Amino acid sequence: MAKTGFADTVAYKQVCIIPFRRATLFQYTNLTPTPLEQLESVDMLRLLEHGFQVKMVHTEYNTQAVDTPADLARVEKLMESDPLLTRY
């Protein structure tokens, strides 16, 4: 039997830019947090587990997480040469 691992798996990175319709945002705040949401610490799971539909959109853009001061410094450096910076 051949070994398989992550390198053999198609995987996607989730980037959370989450726009809500106003009514849905009010509904979300009144929904009970779910066990899986709490376990995984993923807010979107609350919507899914309460039966809401969530749309994900594929993008070819490379994204960078900003979770630490070092991440922030790296992203600030990347943004210096970002051609869209003047539009922000």
A tleap script that builds the chain and sets N, CA, C and O, in Angstrom:
source leaprc.protein.ff14SB
mol = sequence {
  NMET ALA LYS THR GLY PHE ALA ASP THR VAL
  ALA TYR LYS GLN VAL CYS ILE ILE PRO PHE
  ARG ARG ALA THR LEU PHE GLN TYR THR ASN
  LEU THR PRO THR PRO LEU GLU GLN LEU GLU
  SER VAL ASP MET LEU ARG LEU LEU GLU HIE
  GLY PHE GLN VAL LYS MET VAL HIE THR GLU
  TYR ASN THR GLN ALA VAL ASP THR PRO ALA
  ASP LEU ALA ARG VAL GLU LYS LEU MET GLU
  SER ASP PRO LEU LEU THR ARG CTYR
}
set mol.1.N position { 0.848 -1.179 0.000 }
set mol.1.CA position { 0.000 0.000 0.000 }
set mol.1.C position { 0.897 1.248 0.000 }
set mol.1.O position { 1.818 1.360 0.810 }
set mol.2.N position { 0.622 2.163 -0.898 }
set mol.2.CA position { 1.419 3.382 -1.010 }
set mol.2.C position { 1.032 4.371 0.083 }
set mol.2.O position { -0.134 4.483 0.462 }
set mol.3.N position { 2.027 5.075 0.571 }
set mol.3.CA position { 1.764 6.123 1.553 }
set mol.3.C position { 1.221 7.355 0.840 }
set mol.3.O position { 1.664 7.707 -0.253 }
set mol.4.N position { 0.275 7.987 1.466 }
set mol.4.CA position { -0.228 9.260 0.935 }
set mol.4.C position { -0.141 10.283 2.052 }
set mol.4.O position { -0.093 9.936 3.232 }
set mol.5.N position { -0.121 11.506 1.675 }
set mol.5.CA position { -0.025 12.572 2.663 }
set mol.5.C position { -0.566 13.854 2.102 }
set mol.5.O position { -1.205 13.863 1.049 }
set mol.6.N position { -0.313 14.941 2.801 }
set mol.6.CA position { -0.840 16.231 2.392 }
set mol.6.C position { -0.354 16.625 1.005 }
set mol.6.O position { -1.096 17.243 0.242 }
set mol.7.N position { 0.882 16.273 0.672 }
set mol.7.CA position { 1.422 16.628 -0.644 }
set mol.7.C position { 0.616 15.986 -1.771 }
set mol.7.O position { 0.649 16.467 -2.903 }
set mol.8.N position { -0.099 14.920 -1.477 }
set mol.8.CA position { -0.902 14.230 -2.485 }
set mol.8.C position { -2.367 14.674 -2.478 }
set mol.8.O position { -3.196 14.089 -3.175 }
set mol.9.N position { -2.683 15.699 -1.698 }
set mol.9.CA position { -4.064 16.118 -1.505 }
set mol.9.C position { -4.283 17.514 -2.073 }
set mol.9.O position { -3.462 18.412 -1.884 }
set mol.10.N position { -5.400 17.682 -2.771 }
set mol.10.CA position { -5.786 19.009 -3.228 }
set mol.10.C position { -6.352 19.746 -2.016 }
set mol.10.O position { -7.262 19.253 -1.349 }
set mol.11.N position { -5.813 20.913 -1.740 }
set mol.11.CA position { -6.266 21.673 -0.577 }
set mol.11.C position { -6.391 23.143 -0.955 }
set mol.11.O position { -5.711 23.630 -1.859 }
set mol.12.N position { -7.260 23.829 -0.256 }
set mol.12.CA position { -7.479 25.248 -0.477 }
set mol.12.C position { -7.271 25.991 0.828 }
set mol.12.O position { -7.491 25.451 1.912 }
set mol.13.N position { -6.842 27.239 0.707 }
set mol.13.CA position { -6.675 28.097 1.880 }
set mol.13.C position { -7.921 28.967 1.996 }
set mol.13.O position { -8.374 29.540 1.005 }
set mol.14.N position { -8.465 29.065 3.175 }
set mol.14.CA position { -9.642 29.887 3.409 }
set mol.14.C position { -9.205 31.290 3.811 }
set mol.14.O position { -8.423 31.462 4.747 }
set mol.15.N position { -9.711 32.281 3.103 }
set mol.15.CA position { -9.477 33.679 3.435 }
set mol.15.C position { -10.826 34.257 3.832 }
set mol.15.O position { -11.785 34.191 3.063 }
set mol.16.N position { -10.897 34.807 4.993 }
set mol.16.CA position { -12.197 35.241 5.518 }
set mol.16.C position { -12.431 36.722 5.336 }
set mol.16.O position { -12.100 37.534 6.200 }
set mol.17.N position { -12.997 37.053 4.221 }
set mol.17.CA position { -13.571 38.377 4.017 }
set mol.17.C position { -15.064 38.093 3.974 }
set mol.17.O position { -15.575 37.577 2.980 }
set mol.18.N position { -15.751 38.425 5.037 }
set mol.18.CA position { -17.111 37.933 5.209 }
set mol.18.C position { -18.119 39.078 5.191 }
set mol.18.O position { -18.335 39.726 6.215 }
set mol.19.N position { -18.733 39.332 4.046 }
set mol.19.CA position { -19.804 40.327 4.028 }
set mol.19.C position { -21.121 39.655 4.426 }
set mol.19.O position { -21.429 38.557 3.963 }
set mol.20.N position { -21.875 40.305 5.266 }
set mol.20.CA position { -23.188 39.811 5.683 }
set mol.20.C position { -24.259 40.759 5.175 }
set mol.20.O position { -24.053 41.972 5.121 }
set mol.21.N position { -25.393 40.209 4.806 }
set mol.21.CA position { -26.559 41.064 4.645 }
set mol.21.C position { -26.947 41.525 6.049 }
set mol.21.O position { -26.735 40.802 7.022 }
set mol.22.N position { -27.500 42.698 6.149 }
set mol.22.CA position { -27.825 43.279 7.457 }
set mol.22.C position { -28.705 42.330 8.274 }
set mol.22.O position { -28.435 42.086 9.450 }
set mol.23.N position { -29.743 41.806 7.658 }
set mol.23.CA position { -30.666 40.923 8.373 }
set mol.23.C position { -29.956 39.660 8.852 }
set mol.23.O position { -30.212 39.183 9.958 }
set mol.24.N position { -29.070 39.120 8.026 }
set mol.24.CA position { -28.343 37.909 8.404 }
set mol.24.C position { -27.406 38.183 9.567 }
set mol.24.O position { -27.252 37.341 10.452 }
set mol.25.N position { -26.780 39.347 9.577 }
set mol.25.CA position { -25.888 39.696 10.684 }
set mol.25.C position { -26.669 39.744 12.000 }
set mol.25.O position { -26.195 39.256 13.025 }
set mol.26.N position { -27.855 40.328 11.965 }
set mol.26.CA position { -28.675 40.344 13.174 }
set mol.26.C position { -29.085 38.928 13.579 }
set mol.26.O position { -29.101 38.603 14.766 }
set mol.27.N position { -29.417 38.085 12.597 }
set mol.27.CA position { -29.763 36.696 12.900 }
set mol.27.C position { -28.567 35.976 13.519 }
set mol.27.O position { -28.702 35.265 14.515 }
set mol.28.N position { -27.394 36.174 12.913 }
set mol.28.CA position { -26.175 35.501 13.379 }
set mol.28.C position { -25.909 35.794 14.852 }
set mol.28.O position { -25.573 34.894 15.621 }
set mol.29.N position { -26.059 37.037 15.232 }
set mol.29.CA position { -25.755 37.410 16.621 }
set mol.29.C position { -26.728 36.791 17.610 }
set mol.29.O position { -26.431 36.710 18.802 }
set mol.30.N position { -27.880 36.356 17.132 }
set mol.30.CA position { -28.864 35.725 18.002 }
set mol.30.C position { -28.829 34.202 17.961 }
set mol.30.O position { -29.560 33.548 18.704 }
set mol.31.N position { -27.985 33.629 17.098 }
set mol.31.CA position { -27.870 32.174 17.026 }
set mol.31.C position { -27.008 31.664 18.172 }
set mol.31.O position { -26.043 32.314 18.577 }
set mol.32.N position { -27.360 30.517 18.678 }
set mol.32.CA position { -26.575 29.886 19.733 }
set mol.32.C position { -25.269 29.373 19.143 }
set mol.32.O position { -25.297 28.696 18.115 }
set mol.33.N position { -24.116 29.672 19.760 }
set mol.33.CA position { -22.854 29.095 19.288 }
set mol.33.C position { -22.960 27.565 19.292 }
set mol.33.O position { -23.607 26.984 20.164 }
set mol.34.N position { -22.330 26.933 18.329 }
set mol.34.CA position { -22.417 25.481 18.182 }
set mol.34.C position { -21.153 24.811 18.712 }
set mol.34.O position { -20.098 25.443 18.776 }
set mol.35.N position { -21.250 23.549 19.089 }
set mol.35.CA position { -20.074 22.847 19.607 }
set mol.35.C position { -18.902 22.835 18.613 }
set mol.35.O position { -17.754 23.042 19.005 }
set mol.36.N position { -19.197 22.590 17.316 }
set mol.36.CA position { -18.106 22.545 16.339 }
set mol.36.C position { -17.480 23.921 16.150 }
set mol.36.O position { -16.262 24.038 16.015 }
set mol.37.N position { -18.305 24.956 16.141 }
set mol.37.CA position { -17.787 26.330 16.043 }
set mol.37.C position { -16.824 26.605 17.197 }
set mol.37.O position { -15.743 27.159 16.996 }
set mol.38.N position { -17.223 26.216 18.396 }
set mol.38.CA position { -16.381 26.460 19.565 }
set mol.38.C position { -15.117 25.609 19.537 }
set mol.38.O position { -14.041 26.077 19.910 }
set mol.39.N position { -15.245 24.366 19.096 }
set mol.39.CA position { -14.090 23.476 19.033 }
set mol.39.C position { -13.060 23.958 18.017 }
set mol.39.O position { -11.860 23.974 18.292 }
set mol.40.N position { -13.548 24.353 16.834 }
set mol.40.CA position { -12.656 24.759 15.744 }
set mol.40.C position { -12.326 26.250 15.780 }
set mol.40.O position { -11.392 26.684 15.107 }
set mol.41.N position { -13.065 27.032 16.543 }
set mol.41.CA position { -12.920 28.481 16.598 }
set mol.41.C position { -13.101 29.110 15.208 }
set mol.41.O position { -12.330 29.971 14.785 }
set mol.42.N position { -14.146 28.647 14.520 }
set mol.42.CA position { -14.480 29.143 13.181 }
set mol.42.C position { -15.924 29.641 13.222 }
set mol.42.O position { -16.864 28.849 13.271 }
set mol.43.N position { -16.083 30.959 13.201 }
set mol.43.CA position { -17.403 31.568 13.324 }
set mol.43.C position { -18.392 31.079 12.265 }
set mol.43.O position { -19.575 30.898 12.556 }
set mol.44.N position { -17.914 30.865 11.042 }
set mol.44.CA position { -18.797 30.494 9.935 }
set mol.44.C position { -19.508 29.171 10.198 }
set mol.44.O position { -20.583 28.928 9.648 }
set mol.45.N position { -18.927 28.319 11.027 }
set mol.45.CA position { -19.561 27.046 11.332 }
set mol.45.C position { -20.907 27.245 12.030 }
set mol.45.O position { -21.802 26.409 11.902 }
set mol.46.N position { -21.055 28.341 12.764 }
set mol.46.CA position { -22.342 28.618 13.424 }
set mol.46.C position { -23.445 28.732 12.382 }
set mol.46.O position { -24.525 28.163 12.544 }
set mol.47.N position { -23.169 29.471 11.311 }
set mol.47.CA position { -24.168 29.606 10.249 }
set mol.47.C position { -24.461 28.264 9.597 }
set mol.47.O position { -25.622 27.896 9.417 }
set mol.48.N position { -23.419 27.539 9.246 }
set mol.48.CA position { -23.603 26.254 8.571 }
set mol.48.C position { -24.381 25.274 9.438 }
set mol.48.O position { -25.284 24.594 8.950 }
set mol.49.N position { -24.036 25.198 10.721 }
set mol.49.CA position { -24.701 24.250 11.600 }
set mol.49.C position { -26.145 24.641 11.917 }
set mol.49.O position { -26.938 23.804 12.348 }
set mol.50.N position { -26.480 25.909 11.703 }
set mol.50.CA position { -27.862 26.342 11.888 }
set mol.50.C position { -28.630 26.335 10.565 }
set mol.50.O position { -29.746 26.850 10.489 }
set mol.51.N position { -28.022 25.742 9.511 }
set mol.51.CA position { -28.728 25.540 8.252 }
set mol.51.C position { -28.624 26.654 7.238 }
set mol.51.O position { -29.314 26.605 6.219 }
set mol.52.N position { -27.793 27.662 7.468 }
set mol.52.CA position { -27.613 28.734 6.496 }
set mol.52.C position { -26.684 28.259 5.378 }
set mol.52.O position { -25.866 27.360 5.575 }
set mol.53.N position { -26.822 28.865 4.224 }
set mol.53.CA position { -25.901 28.591 3.125 }
set mol.53.C position { -24.807 29.646 3.131 }
set mol.53.O position { -25.055 30.816 3.424 }
set mol.54.N position { -23.592 29.218 2.803 }
set mol.54.CA position { -22.440 30.113 2.734 }
set mol.54.C position { -21.827 29.950 1.354 }
set mol.54.O position { -21.603 28.830 0.894 }
set mol.55.N position { -21.557 31.062 0.700 }
set mol.55.CA position { -20.953 31.018 -0.632 }
set mol.55.C position { -19.466 31.305 -0.507 }
set mol.55.O position { -19.066 32.282 0.126 }
set mol.56.N position { -18.655 30.457 -1.109 }
set mol.56.CA position { -17.216 30.679 -1.154 }
set mol.56.C position { -16.839 30.971 -2.596 }
set mol.56.O position { -17.426 30.404 -3.518 }
set mol.57.N position { -15.874 31.843 -2.799 }
set mol.57.CA position { -15.459 32.250 -4.132 }
set mol.57.C position { -13.973 31.947 -4.294 }
set mol.57.O position { -13.159 32.323 -3.450 }
set mol.58.N position { -13.632 31.274 -5.369 }
set mol.58.CA position { -12.241 30.940 -5.658 }
set mol.58.C position { -11.517 32.183 -6.172 }
set mol.58.O position { -12.083 32.956 -6.945 }
set mol.59.N position { -10.291 32.374 -5.752 }
set mol.59.CA position { -9.479 33.487 -6.232 }
set mol.59.C position { -8.076 33.001 -6.551 }
set mol.59.O position { -7.582 32.051 -5.943 }
set mol.60.N position { -7.452 33.647 -7.491 }
set mol.60.CA position { -6.070 33.329 -7.848 }
set mol.60.C position { -5.079 34.209 -7.082 }
set mol.60.O position { -3.867 34.028 -7.197 }
set mol.61.N position { -5.602 35.166 -6.297 }
set mol.61.CA position { -4.725 36.071 -5.566 }
set mol.61.C position { -4.028 35.340 -4.428 }
set mol.61.O position { -4.628 34.498 -3.760 }
set mol.62.N position { -2.772 35.663 -4.213 }
set mol.62.CA position { -2.030 35.130 -3.082 }
set mol.62.C position { -2.360 36.000 -1.874 }
set mol.62.O position { -2.408 37.225 -1.977 }
set mol.63.N position { -2.580 35.374 -0.757 }
set mol.63.CA position { -2.917 36.115 0.451 }
set mol.63.C position { -1.932 35.780 1.559 }
set mol.63.O position { -1.285 34.732 1.544 }
set mol.64.N position { -1.832 36.678 2.506 }
set mol.64.CA position { -0.919 36.497 3.635 }
set mol.64.C position { -1.690 36.675 4.933 }
set mol.64.O position { -2.429 37.646 5.098 }
set mol.65.N position { -1.517 35.748 5.839 }
set mol.65.CA position { -2.138 35.879 7.154 }
set mol.65.C position { -1.385 36.935 7.967 }
set mol.65.O position { -0.176 37.104 7.810 }
set mol.66.N position { -2.105 37.634 8.827 }
set mol.66.CA position { -1.486 38.593 9.742 }
set mol.66.C position { -1.922 38.208 11.150 }
set mol.66.O position { -2.942 38.674 11.657 }
set mol.67.N position { -1.120 37.343 11.765 }
set mol.67.CA position { -1.430 36.839 13.097 }
set mol.67.C position { -0.402 37.259 14.145 }
set mol.67.O position { -0.648 37.135 15.345 }
set mol.68.N position { 0.733 37.748 13.698 }
set mol.68.CA position { 1.811 38.108 14.623 }
set mol.68.C position { 2.429 39.427 14.175 }
set mol.68.O position { 2.208 39.850 13.041 }
set mol.69.N position { 3.197 40.086 15.037 }
set mol.69.CA position { 3.905 41.301 14.615 }
set mol.69.C position { 4.838 41.040 13.420 }
set mol.69.O position { 4.984 41.902 12.554 }
set mol.70.N position { 5.456 39.879 13.371 }
set mol.70.CA position { 6.331 39.548 12.237 }
set mol.70.C position { 5.520 39.438 10.943 }
set mol.70.O position { 5.975 39.872 9.885 }
set mol.71.N position { 4.318 38.859 11.028 }
set mol.71.CA position { 3.437 38.785 9.859 }
set mol.71.C position { 3.080 40.190 9.378 }
set mol.71.O position { 3.104 40.470 8.180 }
set mol.72.N position { 2.752 41.064 10.321 }
set mol.72.CA position { 2.379 42.432 9.975 }
set mol.72.C position { 3.527 43.137 9.266 }
set mol.72.O position { 3.310 43.816 8.263 }
set mol.73.N position { 4.732 42.987 9.770 }
set mol.73.CA position { 5.903 43.616 9.143 }
set mol.73.C position { 6.095 43.096 7.715 }
set mol.73.O position { 6.405 43.867 6.807 }
set mol.74.N position { 5.908 41.784 7.522 }
set mol.74.CA position { 6.073 41.190 6.186 }
set mol.74.C position { 5.019 41.740 5.224 }
set mol.74.O position { 5.328 42.062 4.077 }
set mol.75.N position { 3.776 41.846 5.694 }
set mol.75.CA position { 2.702 42.333 4.834 }
set mol.75.C position { 2.872 43.823 4.538 }
set mol.75.O position { 2.621 44.258 3.414 }
set mol.76.N position { 3.290 44.601 5.518 }
set mol.76.CA position { 3.555 46.024 5.262 }
set mol.76.C position { 4.614 46.174 4.180 }
set mol.76.O position { 4.491 47.042 3.316 }
set mol.77.N position { 5.640 45.351 4.212 }
set mol.77.CA position { 6.699 45.389 3.185 }
set mol.77.C position { 6.122 45.019 1.816 }
set mol.77.O position { 6.431 45.668 0.817 }
set mol.78.N position { 5.286 43.979 1.770 }
set mol.78.CA position { 4.650 43.583 0.510 }
set mol.78.C position { 3.758 44.691 -0.044 }
set mol.78.O position { 3.700 44.901 -1.255 }
set mol.79.N position { 3.069 45.394 0.843 }
set mol.79.CA position { 2.149 46.437 0.401 }
set mol.79.C position { 2.871 47.642 -0.191 }
set mol.79.O position { 2.284 48.391 -0.972 }
set mol.80.N position { 4.135 47.836 0.172 }
set mol.80.CA position { 4.887 48.968 -0.383 }
set mol.80.C position { 4.968 48.894 -1.900 }
set mol.80.O position { 5.012 49.926 -2.570 }
set mol.81.N position { 4.987 47.682 -2.448 }
set mol.81.CA position { 5.085 47.527 -3.896 }
set mol.81.C position { 3.763 47.075 -4.528 }
set mol.81.O position { 3.735 46.646 -5.681 }
set mol.82.N position { 2.673 47.174 -3.766 }
set mol.82.CA position { 1.369 46.766 -4.267 }
set mol.82.C position { 0.804 47.862 -5.178 }
set mol.82.O position { 0.593 48.984 -4.719 }
set mol.83.N position { 0.554 47.560 -6.460 }
set mol.83.CA position { 0.045 48.580 -7.370 }
set mol.83.C position { -1.353 49.081 -6.999 }
set mol.83.O position { -1.769 50.142 -7.465 }
set mol.84.N position { -2.074 48.341 -6.178 }
set mol.84.CA position { -3.405 48.771 -5.767 }
set mol.84.C position { -3.384 49.698 -4.560 }
set mol.84.O position { -4.420 50.239 -4.172 }
set mol.85.N position { -2.207 49.884 -3.963 }
set mol.85.CA position { -2.111 50.664 -2.743 }
set mol.85.C position { -2.705 52.066 -2.885 }
set mol.85.O position { -3.320 52.583 -1.953 }
set mol.86.N position { -2.518 52.669 -4.044 }
set mol.86.CA position { -3.049 54.027 -4.235 }
set mol.86.C position { -4.579 54.047 -4.269 }
set mol.86.O position { -5.188 55.109 -4.132 }
set mol.87.N position { -5.201 52.883 -4.449 }
set mol.87.CA position { -6.675 52.811 -4.479 }
set mol.87.C position { -7.258 52.514 -3.101 }
set mol.87.O position { -8.475 52.577 -2.927 }
set mol.88.N position { -6.422 52.195 -2.122 }
set mol.88.CA position { -6.925 51.851 -0.785 }
set mol.88.C position { -7.360 53.108 -0.064 }
set mol.88.O position { -7.815 53.039 1.078 }
savepdb mol mol.pdb
quit
